[in-house]
Amino acid sequence: MPTLFFEIDPVLQALLAGTLTWLLTAFGASLVIFTSRVSQAYLDASLGVAAGVMIAASFWSLLHPSVQMAVEAGYTAKWLPASIGFLAGAGFLRVSDRLLPHVHLDLGKSEGLETSWRRSTLLVLAITLHHIPEGLAVGVAFGAAAVAPLIVDQQAQAASAMALAIGIALHNFPEGTAVALPLRREGMSKGRALWWAQATGIVDPLAGMTGAALVLLVVPILPYALAFAAGAMMYVVVEELIPESQRNGHVDLATIGLIFGFTLMMILDVGLV
């Protein structure tokens, strides 16, 4: 990434990076224009890769910097901000999962509060909810890079933020496909299925700008914010991506995909620093 990118306002950085992750969601969803069915083995492997990317991103790009910042800030219990933030992030997604009506990618029984909404609407809501922690994670990471001279190495944090954005963008491609195809099978036209599937990613740049602005305004919450995003992302992985990737019997394929995704994200994060 050109040096000029890191010289612009971090909220704008978060907007641009979030737009990248949104576009990859749209590109993945665009496959619905050409086919109404993709190999289930491919989808399960792709979801496994996405899970691996998010697990690695949660540690390398979010939890590890959170602990480093706590150390540099002089916390006696250097594990405390990361632990509190991680639990809060997972708890936030848990509460949201219980309250907001939604269905998962298999379009099974609806969850959350009872509603008369169609399953297609509930699926869009579910995936939109899952995009929020991704966008927040990207925004918080770029915000952290902006204030990094106060806490940790700025160049390393900026590279970590960019690696996180790239990793989530790669994860969003198969997710876009995995949303568009069920919408098509629910009876939507190709155009509407594409529109609503890509719309789930619109929250990425919005949440990204919110996360970046928040940590810039309140620097002391930064290690907590990084860990919060990690906890929310891990909840999505364990509650949604891993079970969905193994639901159709491709357990080994999904597991190999997860290992590959984790390795890829680790290389991105460590290699760009």
SVG drawing of the C-alpha trace seen along z (x, -y; Angstrom):
<svg xmlns="http://www.w3.org/2000/svg" viewBox="-46 -13 54 49">
<polyline fill="none" stroke="black" stroke-width="0.4" points="0.0,0.0 1.5,-3.4 2.8,-5.5 0.3,-8.2 -2.5,-6.0 -1.1,-6.1 -0.8,-9.9 -4.5,-10.6 -7.0,-10.8 -7.5,-7.4 -11.3,-7.7 -10.9,-8.1 -8.5,-5.1 -11.2,-3.1 -13.8,-4.2 -11.6,-3.1 -10.6,0.2 -14.2,0.9 -15.2,0.1 -12.7,2.7 -14.3,5.4 -17.8,4.3 -16.7,4.6 -15.4,8.1 -18.8,9.0 -20.4,7.7 -18.0,9.5 -18.8,12.8 -22.5,12.1 -22.2,11.4 -21.7,15.1 -25.5,15.4 -25.8,13.7 -24.0,16.6 -25.3,19.6 -27.9,20.5 -25.8,23.2 -22.2,23.6 -20.5,26.8 -21.3,27.3 -17.8,28.6 -16.4,25.3 -18.7,23.3 -17.9,25.3 -14.1,25.1 -14.5,21.3 -16.3,20.9 -13.6,22.8 -11.0,20.5 -13.1,17.5 -13.2,18.9 -9.4,19.4 -8.8,15.9 -11.0,14.4 -9.4,16.5 -5.9,15.4 -7.0,11.8 -8.5,11.8 -5.2,12.8 -2.5,11.2 -4.3,8.0 -6.4,7.4 -5.6,9.3 -1.8,9.3 -1.7,5.4 -4.2,5.1 -1.8,6.9 1.2,4.9 -0.6,1.6 -1.5,2.7 2.1,3.4 3.3,0.1 0.6,-1.7 1.9,-0.3 -0.9,2.0 0.1,4.3 -2.3,6.9 -1.4,6.7 -4.0,9.3 -6.9,7.3 -7.9,5.0 -7.7,7.8 -9.8,10.1 -12.4,7.5 -12.7,6.4 -12.8,9.9 -15.6,11.0 -17.5,7.8 -17.3,8.2 -18.5,11.8 -21.2,10.9 -22.4,8.1 -22.8,10.5 -24.5,13.0 -27.1,10.5 -27.6,9.3 -28.0,12.9 -30.7,13.5 -32.7,10.4 -32.5,9.6 -34.7,11.9 -32.5,13.8 -31.8,17.1 -28.4,18.6 -27.1,19.6 -28.9,22.9 -32.2,21.0 -33.4,23.2 -35.5,22.2 -35.5,18.5 -33.8,17.2 -34.2,14.2 -37.5,12.5 -40.5,13.9 -41.4,12.1 -43.5,12.6 -40.6,11.4 -39.7,13.7 -36.7,16.0 -34.8,14.0 -35.1,10.8 -34.0,12.6 -30.9,14.0 -29.9,10.5 -30.3,9.2 -28.1,12.0 -25.3,11.5 -25.5,7.7 -25.1,8.2 -22.0,10.3 -20.4,7.6 -20.6,5.1 -17.7,6.5 -15.6,6.9 -16.0,3.2 -15.4,2.2 -12.2,4.3 -10.8,2.6 -11.7,-0.9 -10.3,-0.3 -7.1,1.1 -6.6,-2.0 -7.4,-4.3 -4.8,-2.4 -2.2,-3.1 -3.0,-6.8 -2.3,-7.0 0.3,-4.3 3.3,-6.6 1.7,-7.1 1.6,-3.4 3.3,-1.0 5.2,-1.0 3.1,-3.0 4.4,-1.3 3.8,2.2 0.2,1.3 -0.5,-0.3 0.7,2.8 -1.4,4.9 -4.5,2.8 -3.9,3.2 -3.4,7.0 -6.7,7.2 -8.6,5.3 -7.2,7.6 -7.9,10.7 -11.5,9.7 -12.0,8.7 -10.8,12.2 -13.2,13.7 -16.1,11.6 -15.9,13.0 -17.2,16.5 -19.6,15.0 -21.2,12.9 -21.7,16.0 -23.1,18.0 -25.7,15.3 -26.8,14.6 -27.4,18.2 -29.9,19.0 -31.7,15.7 -32.0,16.9 -33.3,20.3 -35.9,18.5 -37.4,17.1 -35.6,13.8 -34.6,12.6 -30.8,12.7 -30.7,8.9 -32.5,8.7 -30.4,11.5 -27.2,9.7 -28.5,6.4 -29.5,7.7 -26.4,9.9 -24.0,7.0 -26.1,4.7 -25.1,6.8 -21.5,5.4 -22.5,1.8 -22.1,1.7 -18.4,2.4 -17.3,-1.1 -19.8,-2.7 -18.7,-0.5 -15.1,-1.1 -15.4,-4.9 -17.3,-4.6 -14.5,-2.4 -11.7,-4.7 -13.4,-7.8 -14.2,-6.3 -10.6,-5.3 -9.3,-8.7 -11.6,-10.5 -11.0,-8.2 -7.4,-6.8 -7.4,-5.0 -10.1,-2.6 -8.0,-1.4 -6.7,1.9 -10.3,2.7 -11.7,1.7 -9.2,4.0 -10.1,6.9 -13.9,6.1 -13.7,6.5 -11.7,9.7 -14.3,11.2 -17.2,10.2 -15.4,11.8 -14.6,15.0 -18.3,15.3 -19.3,15.2 -16.6,17.8 -17.6,20.3 -21.4,19.7 -21.8,19.4 -18.9,20.1 -17.5,23.3 -20.8,25.1 -22.1,24.0 -18.9,25.1 -19.3,28.6 -23.1,29.0 -23.1,30.8 -20.5,33.5 -17.4,31.9 -15.7,31.8 -12.2,32.6 -12.4,30.1 -13.7,27.4 -11.0,28.1 -8.2,27.9 -9.7,24.7 -9.6,23.3 -6.0,24.2 -5.2,22.6 -7.1,19.5 -5.4,19.1 -1.9,19.6 -2.7,17.1 -3.8,14.4 -0.8,15.0 1.5,14.6 -0.3,11.4 -0.1,9.9 3.5,10.9 4.8,10.4 3.5,6.9 5.1,5.6"/>
</svg>
